[in-house]
């Protein structure tokens, strides 16, 4: 039996590791597989010679794309394409340092022309497309001084090294959040994401109660951190009525990579564009509440709104152990210049004044109002109906009195 138990425990351990391994795989959103390429209106002006006017392209998600095959025709106005492979380090370098990501000469149209020319020149020199003519590389007029910028970009591309593959990992050794020493927060362990190809990361939280914060290790609230920094998640203890699991998402922008797309009709040119790896990873954290809790929500009603500069903050919700003898006067203090706080009530029409010392056994809402010498309008249709009935009753009584007086006068006149 002991051996069976050991084998069972080992299998469970392997299963847990397997589950953790699956849940810890980060997602990488980079290039789409089958976008649409759109040809823009107009052409790039020929800044070298007179015959080099080229079409302009963008992907369906707005990325500038460049043609790759000198001897083939331009793609149609709208062309469906498929991702075939990543571009090499040189292509990635040209796109990263060309239009629209970098300024070359300070003129957008010229910068786009330089980038397209550099793509063809680089591919020509590295045997990936037909040979670029000497007319373009040497002989044709260059009135705008464009050629030297193209040559520089191509030369640097030939020496470029491939970017490291972007990656993001977030390991949480203990997903249970511990109660802080002052009892105010459930606090996660210090979490340190591991990044490659990114200098910063962001943290967001979902499924968490109001007041949940992300901080650095010194307690400063923030949502963006440098690579290597650790972060902590805190949940207000008084906002939890029961054990709660929240989702923590870590995201980062990684390295850029060039991607090559092929039209279905291979007589059209391939196109290359640049995408940046968007990394994300989600982990779960759990705050465990040992005792059953009930929560009190606080709402101010009426037209008089307390001045936040003069009024102590009123929490939107506070939670306590079920059965707690609750004294709201000790829990909340309020003040308002030239005004009087009328206290807390169990009903929205400001009836059922809360009695201190009553045990909390169910979730509830307490309603409060200020008296600043003005009428407090509360949503009480029953009271309005009572006033209406009273008004009608007084009108009937007044009418009856008038009838009696009239009859009395008439009878005297007849005598």
C-alpha positions in Angstrom: 0.0 0.0 0.0 2.8 2.4 0.8 4.4 1.8 -2.6 1.1 2.4 -4.3 0.6 5.6 -2.3 4.1 6.8 -3.3 3.4 6.1 -7.0 0.1 7.9 -6.7 1.7 10.9 -5.0 4.4 11.0 -7.7 1.8 10.9 -10.4 -0.1 13.8 -8.8 3.1 15.8 -8.6 3.8 15.2 -12.2 0.2 16.2 -13.1 0.5 19.4 -11.1 3.8 20.3 -12.8 2.2 19.6 -16.2 -0.8 21.8 -15.4 1.5 24.6 -14.2 3.7 24.2 -17.3 0.6 24.6 -19.5 -0.8 27.6 -17.7 2.5 29.4 -17.6 3.1 29.4 -21.4 3.0 33.1 -22.5 1.1 34.2 -25.6 3.0 36.0 -28.4 0.9 38.0 -30.8 3.0 38.9 -33.8 2.3 38.8 -37.5 -1.1 37.8 -38.8 -1.2 34.7 -41.0 -3.5 35.9 -43.8 -3.9 39.7 -44.0 -5.0 41.8 -46.9 -2.5 44.0 -48.7 -3.9 47.3 -50.1 -2.3 49.4 -52.7 -2.5 53.1 -51.8 -3.5 55.9 -54.2 -0.6 57.5 -56.1 3.0 56.4 -56.4 6.3 57.2 -54.8 7.9 60.0 -56.8 11.1 59.1 -58.7 13.9 60.9 -56.8 16.6 59.1 -58.8 16.4 59.3 -62.6 13.0 59.6 -64.2 11.7 56.0 -64.4 11.7 54.8 -60.8 8.2 55.5 -59.6 6.9 52.8 -57.3 3.6 51.7 -55.8 2.8 52.1 -52.1 1.3 49.4 -50.0 -0.2 48.9 -46.5 -1.6 45.8 -44.8 -5.2 45.7 -43.7 -4.1 46.6 -40.1 -2.2 49.7 -41.3 1.4 48.4 -41.5 3.5 49.9 -44.4 4.7 47.1 -46.7 7.4 47.0 -49.3 7.8 45.1 -52.5 10.5 42.4 -52.8 10.7 41.0 -56.4 12.1 43.4 -59.0 11.0 41.4 -62.1 7.4 40.8 -61.0 4.3 43.1 -61.2 2.7 45.0 -58.4 -0.1 43.3 -56.5 -3.6 44.4 -57.3 -5.4 47.2 -55.4 -6.5 44.7 -52.8 -4.7 41.4 -52.6 -5.0 38.5 -50.2 -1.6 37.2 -49.0 -0.2 34.5 -46.8 2.6 34.6 -44.4 5.5 32.5 -45.8 8.4 33.2 -43.5 10.4 35.7 -41.4 12.7 38.0 -43.1 16.4 37.9 -42.3 18.3 40.2 -40.0 19.1 42.6 -42.9 15.5 43.1 -43.9 14.5 43.6 -40.3 17.2 46.2 -39.9 16.1 48.2 -43.0 12.5 48.2 -41.9 13.3 49.1 -38.3 15.5 52.0 -39.4 13.4 53.1 -42.4 10.0 54.7 -42.9 7.7 55.0 -40.9 9.7 54.0 -37.8 12.8 56.2 -38.2 13.4 59.6 -39.8 16.1 59.5 -42.5 16.0 62.8 -44.3 13.0 64.4 -42.6 10.8 64.1 -45.6 8.2 61.3 -45.4 7.9 60.6 -49.1 11.7 60.6 -49.6 12.2 58.4 -46.6 9.7 55.9 -47.9 11.5 55.9 -51.3 14.8 55.3 -49.6 13.4 52.4 -47.6 11.9 50.7 -50.7 15.1 51.2 -52.7 17.2 49.8 -49.8 15.0 46.7 -49.6 15.6 46.0 -53.3 19.2 46.9 -53.2 19.9 44.7 -50.2 18.0 41.8 -51.7 19.8 42.3 -55.0 23.3 42.3 -53.4 22.4 39.2 -51.3 21.0 37.2 -54.3 17.4 37.3 -53.1 15.9 39.1 -56.1 17.0 40.2 -59.6 20.1 42.4 -60.0 19.4 46.1 -59.5 20.5 48.0 -62.7 23.6 50.1 -62.7 21.4 53.0 -63.9 19.8 53.2 -60.5 22.9 52.3 -58.4 25.4 54.5 -60.3 24.4 56.3 -63.5 21.0 58.0 -63.1 20.8 61.6 -61.8 20.5 62.0 -58.1 19.3 65.6 -57.6 18.1 65.1 -54.1 21.2 63.3 -52.8 19.2 60.2 -52.1 21.6 57.5 -53.2 24.1 57.8 -50.3 21.3 57.3 -47.8 20.2 54.1 -49.5 23.8 52.8 -49.7 24.3 53.5 -46.0 21.1 51.7 -45.0 22.1 48.7 -47.1 25.6 48.6 -45.8 24.4 48.6 -42.2 21.8 45.9 -43.0 24.5 43.6 -44.3 26.2 43.8 -40.9 23.1 43.5 -38.8 22.6 40.6 -36.4 19.4 38.9 -35.8 17.4 40.1 -32.8 17.0 37.7 -29.9 13.7 36.0 -29.7 11.3 37.8 -27.5 10.1 36.0 -24.4 8.2 36.6 -21.2 7.9 34.3 -18.2 6.1 34.8 -14.9 6.7 32.3 -12.1 4.6 32.4 -8.9 5.9 29.9 -6.3 2.9 30.6 -4.0 -0.4 31.8 -5.5 -2.0 32.3 -2.1 -2.1 35.9 -0.9 -1.2 36.4 2.8 -2.9 38.8 5.2 -0.6 41.8 6.0 0.6 42.3 9.6 -1.8 45.2 10.1 -4.7 43.1 8.7 -5.5 45.7 6.0 -4.5 43.9 2.9 -4.2 40.4 1.4 -0.7 40.6 -0.2 0.9 38.5 -2.9 4.5 37.4 -2.9 7.0 39.6 -4.8 6.6 38.6 -8.5 9.6 39.0 -10.9 8.8 38.5 -14.6 11.7 37.3 -16.8 12.0 39.2 -20.0 14.0 38.9 -23.2 13.9 41.5 -25.9 11.8 44.0 -23.9 12.9 46.7 -21.5 9.6 47.3 -19.7 6.4 45.4 -18.8 2.9 46.3 -17.6 0.7 44.7 -15.0 -3.2 44.7 -15.0 -5.6 42.9 -12.7 -9.1 41.5 -13.4 -11.8 40.0 -11.2 -10.5 41.9 -8.2 -12.6 44.0 -5.8 -12.4 47.8 -5.8 -9.3 49.1 -4.1 -7.0 46.4 -5.4 -3.6 47.9 -6.2 -0.3 46.9 -7.9 2.9 48.3 -6.3 6.6 48.0 -6.4 8.5 46.5 -3.5 8.5 49.8 -1.7 4.8 50.2 -1.8 4.5 52.7 -4.6 1.4 52.3 -6.8 2.3 51.8 -10.5 1.4 49.6 -13.5 4.6 49.9 -15.6 7.9 48.4 -14.5 11.4 48.1 -15.8 12.8 44.6 -16.8 14.2 43.1 -13.6 11.8 44.9 -11.3 9.4 43.0 -9.0 5.8 43.8 -8.3 3.2 43.1 -5.6 -0.6 42.9 -5.7 -2.7 44.0 -2.7 -6.4 43.5 -2.1 -8.2 45.4 0.7 -9.1 42.9 3.4 -12.3 44.7 4.2 -13.5 44.3 0.6 -13.6 40.5 0.7 -16.6 38.6 2.0 -15.3 35.2 0.8 -12.2 33.6 -0.7 -11.5 35.2 -4.1 -9.2 34.3 -7.1 -8.1 37.2 -9.3 -6.2 37.2 -12.6 -3.0 39.1 -13.0 -1.8 39.8 -16.6 1.7 40.8 -17.4 2.3 42.2 -20.9 5.3 43.6 -22.8 6.4 44.7 -26.2 9.3 42.6 -27.5 11.6 42.8 -30.5 10.5 43.6 -34.0 10.7 41.1 -36.9 10.2 41.4 -40.6 7.7 39.0 -42.1 7.3 38.1 -45.8 3.9 37.7 -47.5 3.1 35.9 -50.7 0.1 36.6 -52.9 -1.9 33.6 -54.0 -0.9 34.5 -57.6 2.9 34.1 -57.6 3.2 36.4 -60.6 2.8 39.3 -58.2 5.6 40.5 -56.0 6.1 39.3 -52.4 5.9 42.0 -49.7 7.7 42.5 -46.5 6.5 44.4 -43.4 7.5 44.8 -39.8 5.7 43.5 -36.7 6.6 43.7 -33.0 6.1 40.7 -30.7 3.4 41.5 -28.2 4.0 39.3 -25.2 1.4 38.5 -22.4 1.2 36.1 -19.5 -1.6 35.6 -17.0 -1.4 34.0 -13.6 -3.9 33.5 -10.8 -3.7 34.7 -7.2 -6.1 33.7 -4.4 -7.0 35.5 -1.2 -8.4 33.0 1.3 -11.0 34.3 3.8 -10.9 32.1 6.9 -14.2 33.2 8.4 -17.5 33.9 6.7 -17.9 37.6 6.0 -20.8 40.0 5.5 -20.4 43.3 3.8 -21.9 46.8 4.4 -22.3 49.2 1.5 -22.6 52.9 2.3 -24.7 55.3 0.1 -25.3 59.0 0.6 -28.9 60.0 -0.5 -30.6 63.3 -1.1 -29.6 66.5 -2.9 -27.0 67.6 -0.4 -23.6 66.2 -1.3 -20.8 66.4 1.3 -17.7 68.3 0.5 -14.8 65.8 0.2 -12.5 68.4 1.5 -14.5 68.7 4.7 -15.8 65.2 5.0 -14.0 62.1 6.2 -13.9 59.5 3.4 -16.9 57.2 3.5 -16.0 53.7 2.3 -18.1 52.3 -0.5 -18.0 48.9 1.1 -16.6 47.3 4.3 -16.7 43.6 5.2 -16.7 42.0 8.6 -16.8 38.6 10.2 -20.4 37.3 10.2 -22.1 37.9 13.5 -19.9 40.9 14.4 -21.6 43.4 16.8 -21.4 46.4 14.6 -21.1 50.0 15.8 -21.1 52.3 12.8 -20.4 55.4 14.9 -17.0 53.9 15.8 -16.3 52.8 12.2 -17.2 56.0 10.4 -16.6 59.6 11.3 -18.1 62.4 9.2 -18.0 66.2 9.3 -19.3 69.0 7.1 -19.0 72.7 7.7 -22.4 74.3 8.6 -24.1 70.9 8.2 -25.3 68.1 10.3 -25.1 64.4 9.4 -28.3 62.7 10.2 -26.8 59.2 10.6 -27.2 55.9 8.8 -30.5 54.2 8.0 -31.3 50.7 6.7 -33.8 52.0 4.1 -33.4 54.4 1.2 -36.2 56.6 2.4 -34.1 57.3 5.6 -36.2 55.1 7.9 -35.1 52.3 10.1 -32.2 54.1 11.8 -29.3 51.8 12.4 -29.0 50.6 16.0 -25.4 50.3 17.1 -24.5 46.9 18.5 -26.7 45.0 16.1 -25.1 41.8 14.8 -24.2 41.6 11.2 -25.5 38.4 9.7 -26.3 39.4 6.1 -25.0 41.8 3.5 -26.7 45.1 3.8 -26.7 48.7 2.6 -26.7 51.7 5.0 -28.1 55.0 3.7 -27.0 58.4 5.1 -28.0 62.0 4.5 -26.8 65.5 5.4 -29.0 68.3 6.8 -27.7 71.7 5.7 -30.9 73.6 6.4 -32.4 72.5 3.1 -35.0 69.9 2.3 -33.6 66.4 1.7 -35.3 64.8 -1.3 -35.4 61.1 -0.9 -36.8 58.5 -3.3 -39.9 57.5 -1.2 -42.9 57.0 -3.4 -44.9 55.8 -0.3 -44.3 59.1 1.4 -45.3 61.1 -1.7 -48.5 59.0 -2.0 -49.3 59.8 1.7 -48.8 63.5 1.1 -51.0 63.3 -1.9 -53.8 61.5 0.0 -53.5 64.0 2.8 -53.8 66.9 0.3 -56.9 65.3 -1.3 -58.4 64.7 2.2 -57.9 68.3 3.2 -59.5 69.4 -0.1 -62.5 67.2 0.6 -62.8 68.5 4.1 -62.5 72.1 2.9 -65.2 71.5 0.3 -67.5 69.9 2.9 -67.1 72.9 5.2 -67.9 75.2 2.3 -71.1 73.3 1.6 -72.2 73.4 5.2 -71.7 77.2 5.4 -73.5 77.7 2.1 -76.6 75.6 3.3 -76.6 77.4 6.6 -76.8 80.8 4.9 -79.5 79.7 2.6 -81.6 78.4 5.4 -81.3 81.7 7.3 -82.3 83.6 4.1 -85.5 81.4 3.7 -86.5 82.3 7.3 
